[in-house]
Amino acid sequence: MIPMDLAKLAEVVKEYLKDESSGHDFHHSVRVLNNALHIQKFEGGDEFIIGSVALVHDICRPWEKKTGKSHFGKEALKIIGTVLKNANISSTKTQTILSIVAVHDIYDWTEKITDKSIELQIIQDADNLDAIGAIGIARTFAFGGSHGLTMYYPGENLKFDNDFVENPDHRTTTIAHFYEKLLKLKDNMNTKKGKELAEKRHKLMEDFLQEFFNEWEGNF
């Protein structure tokens, strides 16, 4: 359900993502929106800002795939700024929205950032919730297939100690991505509600990976 005050922005976002097939499509934006607004009911924060960021945070993913440039870098932010302007969002709110988009995909697992706004915390949790669980598993393989990534390489390193860094020039296999990022999300949710919602989805991923390796290795 898209709030009325975000309906025009949603239509613009839908057009930008109409050909997206890597798991960052318009439906992903709407799911993140719904996750975010649900968390906001418990955690507070500016509902319009949170909803707007949820809708626009990935609109430059198709552009990233074409150019190799970050979907939340300076050039991408200019594109998103134009989208917000076309949706008649004020310059003041636009600056706040862009400031959140600019850091929403930065992970601070080993050294926590202590000055995150509640809006940023909620957006990160809402986005990360859609990266785990059943839909998260499906999206991970959709992304891998869209970018020509190998599904799994037997014997590859599955131990990752550092914070995940979004880098279009460096991709792991799809299975390795679970270990470099997705399995770490549960313990690094920002909000209380985000942590609660992540528990079930995390367990589903663990069960999936166990079954994946059983089938891969021929364990009956």
N, C-alpha and C positions, 0 to 999 in steps of 0.2 A: 504494500500500500504506500503510494507516494503522496506526501502531504501536498495540499493545494498550493502552498507558497513555493513549492519546489517543482511544480509540474512543468513550467516553461523550461527550466534548466534541464530537467529530465529529458525533454524532447530533443534538446540540442545535443546532449550527451548520447542519446540513442542513435542519432545520425552519425556522430563521430565513430561509434563503435559497431556500426552495422555490419562490417565485414570482418570483425575480429573473431578469431577461432582458436585462440591459444589459452582460453580459460579466463581471460580478462575482458569479457564481453559486457554488454549492457546488463545482462542478468546478474553478473557478478556485482556490478555497481549497485543494483537494487538490493541484492542480498546483504551487501555491506551496509547499505542504508538502513535496512530493517534491523540488522544486528546492532548497529550504532544507536538507533533510536530506542531500542529495547534496553540497552545498557544505560543510556542517558536517563531513563526513568528512575534508575536506582542510584546513579552516580552524579547526576546534575550536569551542568554545562549548557552552553548556548545551542539550542536545538537546531536553529537555522544554519549556523556555522557548521555544526557537526553533519547535518544532512547534506549541505552543499559539498563539503569535502568528500563525503562518501560517494557522491555521484561523479565528481570530476577527477578523483585521484588517479585513475588509470586511463584517462582518455588519450594519452599520448603513447600508450603501449604499441598500437599499430605503427605509429611514427618512429618509435624506438626500434622496432624490428626492421624498418626500412633504412634507417639512418645509422643505427648502431649507437645512437646517443641516448643518454638517460631519460627515462620518462618523467623524472622529477627534477631534472637539471634546469639551468637558467633558460635555455631556449624553449624547453617544454613549458616552463612556467609562463612564458610570454604567450604561448598558444592558449594555455588554460585561462590566462587573464582575458584574452579576447573572447573566449567562450562565456565567461562570467559577465563581461560587458554586454555581450549580445543578449544575455538573459536578464538585462536591466538590474543587475546587482550593484549596489553602491560601491564606490571606490574604497571606502573605509572597510566594508565587509570583504571586498575582494582581496585587499592586502592581508587581512587576517586569514582568509581561506588559503591563499597562496603560501603564507608562512608555515602553515600546517602541512600542506602538500609537499613543500620543499624538504621536509624532514621525516615524513611519515614512513618511509622505507629504510630508515637508518636504525640499525639494531645496536643496542647498548647492553648486551648480556654480561660482559665481563666487568664493565665499569658503568654503573647506572647513571643516567642523566637525571638529576634531581629537580630540575625546574620545568618539567613538562606540564603544559596546561592540561586541564581535565579534558578539553576537546581533543587534543593530540592523543592523550592516553586512550580515549574511547575509540577514536578512529583506528589506531594501531590494533587494539584488541578486536574490533569488529572486522577489520581486514584479515587479521591472522586467524580468526575463527573460520573464515571461509577458505582458508588454506589447509585446514585439517578436517578430520572426519571423512564421511563418505564423499561429499562434494569435493573436499580438498584432495582426496586420492584421485578422483576423476579429473580434476583440473590439472593436477601434476602431470598425469600422463598425456592430457590434451596439450599442455605446454611443451612437453618433451617432443611429442610427435610434430607439433607445429614448427619447432625449431630444429628438427632433424637430429635430436639427441638419441644416443644409445639408451635402451631401456635399462640394461644392467650389464656390467662386465665382471665375470667371476674373478675373485681375488682382489678386486679394487679396494682401495683404502676407504673405509667407512668411519674413520675417526677424525672428527673435526673439532679442534679446541678453540678456534678463534670465533669472533662474532661473524655472522654471515654478512657479506657485502654484496649488494646487488650490482652485477657487472655484466653488461650485454656481451662483452668479449670473452667471458670465462664462464662456461657452463659445465656442470658435472653430468653424470648419467642421471636418469630419472630416479632410480632407487637411491643413489648417493644423496640426492637432494633431500630425501627424508631425513638423513642423518646430519647433513650440514645445516639444515634449517628447521624443517617441519616438526621433528620430534623435540626440538628445544623450545617451541612456542608456548607450550602449556606452562612451564615453569617461569616464563618471562612475560606473562600477561601483566598489564599494569593495574587493572581494577579488580576489586573483589568479585564483581559479577562476571567479568571476563574470565577469571580463574575458574569460577564455578562451571561456566558453560564449556570450558575447554576440556574438562576431565573426561567426559564421555567420548568426545571426538578423538582425543589422544589415545584412549584405550582401543578404539576401533582401528586406528592406524597400526598400533602394535600388533593387534590380532591379524590384520591384513599382511603385514610384513612377515610374520611367523609362517602364515600359510603360503605366502609367495616363495619363501626359501624352501619350505617343505616340498612344494610342487617342483621347483627348479631342480632340487637335488634328488628328486625321485623318492622321497620318503613317504611311504604309504601307511 
